[in-house]
Amino acid sequence: MSRRWGGGAALTALAAVCAAPRAVQHLEAQSVGRQASPDSTESRRARLFEAADPLDLTLTADFGAIPRQPDKPSQPGVLSYVAAPTDSVTLDVQLRARGHFRLTTCQYPPLKVTFDRARTARTIFAHQGGLKLTVQCRGGRSYANYLLEEYLIYRAYNLLTDRSFRTRLARVTYVDAKGKHSPETRLAFFVENDDRMARRNNTQVLEQKGVTQDELNFEQTGLAMVFQYMIGNTDFAVTALHNIVLIRDSTGVVYPVPYDFDWSGVIWTPYAHPDARLPIHSVRERLFRGTCRAPEELTPLFARFNAQKDSLYALYHGLETEGLEPKRVKQALDYYDEFYKIINDPGVTRREFLRTCR
C-alpha cells in the first residue's frame, strides 16, 4: 500500500521511487486525486526522536533551484520512506538552505525541511513542523565520518541533560527531480525543532541577544561550558546567540542549549579554525570559555561527566556499524581521555579552568 499526504507534487513524489521519466508520468496519472487512509500500524511506531535506529529516506527535489541564501523562498520537494514491507509513505515538503559558514563552503548545503503538520499524522514525522537536516558537507568517507561524529556529540550531550537537542540519523537518497543527476545516498541527521525542545523542557525559547552567562542558570551554564571544553569547541557566543539557543522557564530562569558542533576539536574538520581573538592556534587546543568557578563548584559538574564516561565511549563504538571508521573512534576517544585526565587531576583542573575563566 502506498500512502500520500499533500497535493500538487505527484511527479516529484513518484520520481523518488522511479527514475524513468515515462514511468513517472504513467504512475502520476494513476495517482492524481488518490489519497489512501493512514495505516494504523504506523501509529504504533516510535516518533522521530524516540528511537535511535537510522532512517532510510528518499528526498526528491530540483536541488539546483534551492537558493544558497536562507532568507529565500522554499522549494517544493518530496520525502518518502518505507514504513513496512508493503507500506510506503510519501510526504510533500518545502526545502530551503540554512546555516552560515557551511552554506557558503560546503558542496551540499544544510537544509530546512518543512512538513505540513495536517498531513503527517500517524507517521514518524507526526507533530513536526520545520526540521533542520544536517547533511554531509561533501561526499566521501572523511565527510561521512565528520557527519557521524557531529551526530555523536549531540547524543553525548543528551547523556548529560534533557536540556539538549535530540537528533535522528538518516541515510538519505537524493533524487534530482529533473533527472539531470543520478541518485546519491549520503548520511544526514535531523535536529529537533527549537520550540519543541523548549516545550519538552517546560520552557519557551528566548530570542534575546545580549544576555550574558552571569544571567543564566549557574549549574546548567557550567554544564554546557564544561561540555564545550570537553569536545574542544569555541565556536559559540551566548550574547550573540551564536550556536546557542536560550530557553526560559515560567519563573524566569534562563538556560543555554548549544548546537552546531562541526568546528569541535574532537572532530577536527579541515575547515575548522579558532577565532583569531582567542589565545589558541588550533581547534584541538581546549579553552574553557565559562565564568570562573571554585573547585567545589566544579566537582559536582565533573562527577556528571565521570558518571557518563562509559556510556559516552559506547556511543562511539556503537556507530562503527554505520561506517564510522575505527581510526576516527580512536582519535575521538583519545581526545576524551585527555579531558578525563584533566578533570580528575586537581592541579591541572585549576590551571585549565581558572587561567582563562571570565
C-alpha positions as CSV (number, residue, x, y, z in Angstrom):
1,M,0.0,0.0,0.0
2,S,1.3,3.4,-0.9
3,R,0.2,6.5,1.1
4,R,0.4,10.1,0.0
5,W,-0.1,13.3,2.0
6,G,-0.3,16.7,0.4
7,G,-1.1,17.5,-3.2
8,G,0.5,19.2,-6.2
9,A,3.8,17.3,-6.3
10,A,2.9,14.0,-7.7
11,L,5.6,14.0,-10.3
12,T,8.4,14.6,-7.8
13,A,7.0,12.2,-5.3
14,L,7.0,9.3,-7.7
15,A,10.4,10.3,-9.0
16,A,11.7,9.2,-5.6
17,V,10.9,5.6,-6.3
18,C,11.0,5.5,-10.1
19,A,13.8,7.1,-12.1
20,A,12.5,6.6,-15.6
21,P,10.6,9.7,-16.8
22,R,8.0,7.8,-18.8
23,A,7.2,5.5,-15.8
24,V,6.9,8.6,-13.6
25,Q,4.4,10.2,-15.9
26,H,2.4,7.0,-16.2
27,L,2.2,6.5,-12.4
28,E,1.5,10.1,-11.8
29,A,-1.6,9.9,-13.9
30,Q,-2.8,6.9,-11.9
31,S,-2.2,8.6,-8.5
32,V,-3.8,12.1,-9.1
33,G,-6.6,12.7,-6.7
34,R,-6.0,9.5,-4.8
35,Q,-5.2,9.6,-1.0
36,A,-5.1,6.4,0.9
37,S,-6.1,6.3,4.6
38,P,-3.3,6.2,7.1
39,D,-2.1,2.8,8.2
40,S,-3.0,2.0,11.8
41,T,0.3,0.2,12.2
42,E,2.2,3.5,11.8
43,S,0.6,5.0,14.9
44,R,2.4,2.3,17.0
45,R,5.8,3.2,15.6
46,A,8.1,5.3,17.8
47,R,8.1,9.0,16.9
48,L,11.0,10.6,15.2
49,F,13.3,11.3,18.2
50,E,12.1,8.4,20.3
51,A,14.3,5.8,18.5
52,A,18.0,5.7,17.6
53,D,18.0,3.3,14.6
54,P,18.9,5.2,11.3
55,L,16.1,6.1,8.9
56,D,16.2,5.2,5.2
57,L,14.7,8.1,3.3
58,T,14.4,9.4,-0.3
59,L,14.3,13.1,-0.9
60,T,13.3,14.3,-4.3
61,A,13.6,17.9,-5.5
62,D,15.1,20.2,-8.0
63,F,18.1,20.8,-5.7
64,G,19.7,23.1,-8.2
65,A,16.8,25.5,-7.7
66,I,17.3,25.8,-4.0
67,P,19.0,29.2,-3.4
68,R,22.0,29.3,-1.2
69,Q,20.6,32.1,0.9
70,P,18.5,31.1,4.0
71,D,16.0,34.0,3.5
72,K,15.0,33.0,0.0
73,P,11.6,31.2,-0.7
74,S,11.4,27.5,-0.2
75,Q,11.3,25.0,-3.0
76,P,8.9,22.0,-3.1
77,G,10.2,18.5,-2.6
78,V,9.0,15.0,-1.7
79,L,10.2,12.9,1.2
80,S,9.4,9.2,1.1
81,Y,10.3,6.1,3.0
82,V,9.2,2.5,3.6
83,A,7.2,2.2,6.8
84,A,6.6,-1.6,6.4
85,P,7.4,-4.2,3.8
86,T,4.1,-3.4,1.9
87,D,3.6,0.2,3.0
88,S,5.4,3.3,1.8
89,V,4.9,6.9,2.9
90,T,5.2,9.9,0.7
91,L,5.1,13.4,2.1
92,D,5.2,16.8,0.3
93,V,7.7,19.1,1.9
94,Q,9.2,22.5,1.5
95,L,13.0,22.8,1.3
96,R,15.3,25.8,1.8
97,A,19.0,26.2,2.5
98,R,20.1,27.1,6.0
99,G,23.2,27.9,8.0
100,H,26.0,30.4,7.6
101,F,29.6,29.0,7.1
102,R,28.5,25.6,5.8
103,L,26.1,27.3,3.4
104,T,28.8,29.0,1.6
105,T,31.6,26.4,2.0
106,C,30.0,23.0,1.6
107,Q,29.2,21.3,-1.6
108,Y,25.9,20.2,-0.1
109,P,24.2,22.9,2.0
110,P,22.3,22.2,5.2
111,L,18.6,22.1,4.7
112,K,15.4,23.2,6.5
113,V,12.7,20.6,5.8
114,T,9.2,21.9,6.5
115,F,6.2,19.5,6.8
116,D,2.5,20.0,6.5
117,R,1.5,19.1,10.1
118,A,-2.0,18.1,9.0
119,R,-0.6,15.5,6.6
120,T,1.9,13.8,8.8
121,A,-0.4,12.2,11.4
122,R,0.5,8.5,12.1
123,T,3.9,8.9,10.5
124,I,7.3,9.2,12.2
125,F,7.1,12.9,11.4
126,A,3.9,13.5,13.3
127,H,3.7,16.9,15.0
128,Q,6.8,18.1,13.3
129,G,6.7,21.4,11.5
130,G,10.2,22.5,10.3
131,L,13.3,20.5,11.0
132,K,17.0,21.1,10.4
133,L,18.6,18.4,8.3
134,T,22.3,18.4,8.8
135,V,24.0,16.8,5.8
136,Q,27.4,15.8,4.7
137,C,29.4,18.9,3.7
138,R,30.9,16.9,0.8
139,G,31.0,13.4,-0.5
140,G,33.5,10.8,0.5
141,R,34.4,8.7,3.5
142,S,36.0,11.5,5.5
143,Y,33.0,13.8,5.4
144,A,30.8,10.8,6.3
145,N,32.9,10.4,9.4
146,Y,32.6,14.1,10.3
147,L,28.8,13.9,10.0
148,L,28.6,10.9,12.2
149,E,30.9,12.5,14.8
150,E,28.8,15.6,15.0
151,Y,25.7,13.5,15.4
152,L,27.5,11.7,18.3
153,I,28.3,15.0,20.0
154,Y,24.5,15.7,20.2
155,R,24.0,12.2,21.6
156,A,26.8,12.7,24.1
157,Y,25.1,15.9,25.4
158,N,21.8,14.1,25.7
159,L,23.5,11.8,28.2
160,L,24.2,14.7,30.5
161,T,21.0,16.7,30.3
162,D,17.5,16.8,28.8
163,R,18.0,20.5,28.0
164,S,19.6,19.5,24.8
165,F,18.6,18.9,21.2
166,R,17.6,15.4,20.2
167,T,18.7,14.0,16.8
168,R,17.9,11.2,14.4
169,L,20.4,9.7,12.0
170,A,19.3,9.0,8.4
171,R,20.6,7.5,5.2
172,V,19.1,9.9,2.6
173,T,18.9,9.1,-1.1
174,Y,18.8,12.4,-3.0
175,V,16.9,12.2,-6.3
176,D,17.1,15.0,-8.9
177,A,13.5,15.7,-10.0
178,K,14.9,17.0,-13.3
179,G,16.7,13.7,-13.9
180,K,20.0,15.5,-14.7
181,H,21.9,13.7,-12.0
182,S,22.0,10.2,-10.7
183,P,20.6,9.5,-7.3
184,E,23.1,9.6,-4.5
185,T,22.9,8.3,-0.9
186,R,24.6,10.2,1.9
187,L,24.3,10.3,5.7
188,A,22.4,13.1,7.4
189,F,20.6,13.7,10.7
190,F,17.5,15.6,11.8
191,V,17.8,18.1,14.7
192,E,14.8,18.7,17.0
193,N,13.0,21.9,16.4
194,D,13.8,24.7,18.9
195,D,10.3,25.2,20.1
196,R,9.6,21.5,20.6
197,M,12.8,21.1,22.5
198,A,11.8,24.1,24.7
199,R,8.2,22.7,25.3
200,R,9.7,19.3,26.2
201,N,11.6,21.1,29.0
202,N,8.5,23.2,30.1
203,T,10.2,26.3,28.8
204,Q,10.0,28.8,25.9
205,V,12.6,29.9,23.5
206,L,14.1,33.3,24.5
207,E,15.2,35.1,21.3
208,Q,17.1,37.9,23.1
209,K,20.7,38.9,22.3
210,G,22.9,40.5,24.8
211,V,22.2,38.0,27.7
212,T,25.4,37.1,29.5
213,Q,26.4,33.9,31.1
214,D,26.0,35.6,34.5
215,E,22.3,35.9,33.8
216,L,21.8,32.2,33.1
217,N,21.2,29.3,35.4
218,F,24.5,28.7,37.1
219,E,24.5,24.9,37.1
220,Q,23.2,24.4,33.5
221,T,25.6,27.0,32.1
222,G,28.5,25.3,33.9
223,L,27.5,22.0,32.4
224,A,27.3,23.5,28.9
225,M,30.7,25.3,29.2
226,V,32.5,22.2,30.5
227,F,30.9,20.2,27.7
228,Q,32.2,22.7,25.1
229,Y,35.6,22.4,26.7
230,M,35.4,18.5,26.6
231,I,34.7,18.5,22.8
232,G,37.1,21.4,22.1
233,N,34.5,23.8,20.8
234,T,34.9,27.5,21.0
235,D,32.6,28.4,18.1
236,F,29.8,29.8,20.1
237,A,28.7,33.0,21.8
238,V,25.9,33.4,24.4
239,T,25.4,37.1,24.0
240,A,25.2,36.9,20.2
241,L,23.1,33.7,20.2
242,H,25.7,32.1,18.0
243,N,25.2,28.4,18.1
244,I,23.3,28.8,21.4
245,V,19.6,28.7,22.0
246,L,18.3,30.2,25.2
247,I,15.2,28.8,26.9
248,R,13.3,30.4,29.8
249,D,11.0,28.6,32.3
250,S,7.9,30.0,34.0
251,T,9.9,31.6,36.9
252,G,12.1,33.5,34.5
253,V,15.2,31.3,34.8
254,V,17.1,31.1,31.5
255,Y,19.2,28.1,30.3
256,P,21.6,27.8,27.4
257,V,21.3,24.9,24.9
258,P,24.3,24.5,22.5
259,Y,24.1,23.2,18.9
260,D,26.3,23.0,15.7
261,F,29.5,21.2,16.7
262,D,31.3,20.7,13.4
263,W,34.1,23.1,14.5
264,S,34.9,21.0,17.5
265,G,38.5,19.8,18.2
266,V,37.3,16.2,18.7
267,I,36.1,16.1,15.1
268,W,38.9,18.4,13.7
269,T,37.4,19.1,10.3
270,P,39.8,20.6,7.7
271,Y,37.9,23.9,7.6
272,A,37.7,24.5,11.4
273,H,39.9,27.1,13.0
274,P,39.6,29.1,16.2
275,D,38.7,32.8,16.3
276,A,41.9,34.9,15.9
277,R,41.0,36.8,19.1
278,L,41.3,33.6,21.2
279,P,44.6,32.5,22.7
280,I,44.7,29.2,20.9
281,H,46.0,28.3,17.4
282,S,44.1,25.1,16.7
283,V,40.7,23.7,17.5
284,R,42.5,20.8,19.0
285,E,43.6,23.1,21.9
286,R,40.9,23.2,24.6
287,L,39.9,26.5,26.0
288,F,37.4,27.0,28.9
289,R,35.1,29.9,28.0
290,G,32.8,29.8,31.0
291,T,32.6,32.0,34.1
292,C,35.0,31.4,37.0
293,R,34.1,28.7,39.4
294,A,35.6,27.5,42.7
295,P,36.9,23.9,42.8
296,E,33.9,22.9,45.0
297,E,31.6,24.2,42.3
298,L,33.4,22.3,39.5
299,T,33.5,19.0,41.4
300,P,29.7,18.1,41.0
301,L,29.9,19.0,37.3
302,F,32.9,16.8,36.8
303,A,31.1,14.0,38.6
304,R,28.3,14.1,36.0
305,F,30.9,13.6,33.2
306,N,32.6,10.8,35.0
307,A,29.3,9.0,35.6
308,Q,28.6,9.0,31.8
309,K,32.1,8.1,30.6
310,D,31.4,4.5,29.7
311,S,28.1,5.4,28.0
312,L,29.9,8.1,26.0
313,Y,32.6,5.8,24.8
314,A,29.9,3.1,24.0
315,L,28.2,5.6,21.7
316,Y,31.3,5.9,19.5
317,H,31.9,2.2,19.4
318,G,28.2,1.6,18.6
319,L,28.4,3.7,15.5
320,E,31.1,1.7,13.8
321,T,28.3,-0.4,12.3
322,E,27.1,2.7,10.5
323,G,30.5,3.3,8.9
324,L,32.4,5.3,11.5
325,E,36.0,4.3,10.9
326,P,37.8,2.7,13.9
327,K,40.7,5.2,13.5
328,R,38.2,8.0,13.9
329,V,36.8,6.3,17.0
330,K,40.3,6.0,18.5
331,Q,41.1,9.6,17.7
332,A,37.9,10.8,19.4
333,L,38.3,8.6,22.5
334,D,42.0,9.6,22.9
335,Y,40.9,13.2,22.9
336,Y,38.3,12.4,25.5
337,D,40.9,10.5,27.5
338,E,42.8,13.8,27.8
339,F,39.7,15.5,29.1
340,Y,39.1,12.9,31.8
341,K,42.7,13.1,32.9
342,I,42.3,16.9,33.3
343,I,39.1,16.9,35.3
344,N,40.4,14.2,37.7
345,D,43.7,16.0,38.4
346,P,43.1,18.9,40.8
347,G,46.3,20.6,39.9
348,V,45.6,20.5,36.1
349,T,42.0,21.4,36.7
350,R,43.0,24.7,38.5
351,R,45.2,25.5,35.6
352,E,42.8,24.7,32.8
353,F,39.6,26.1,34.3
354,L,40.9,29.2,36.2
355,R,43.5,30.6,33.8
356,T,41.0,31.7,31.1
357,C,37.7,31.8,33.0
358,R,35.6,35.0,32.9
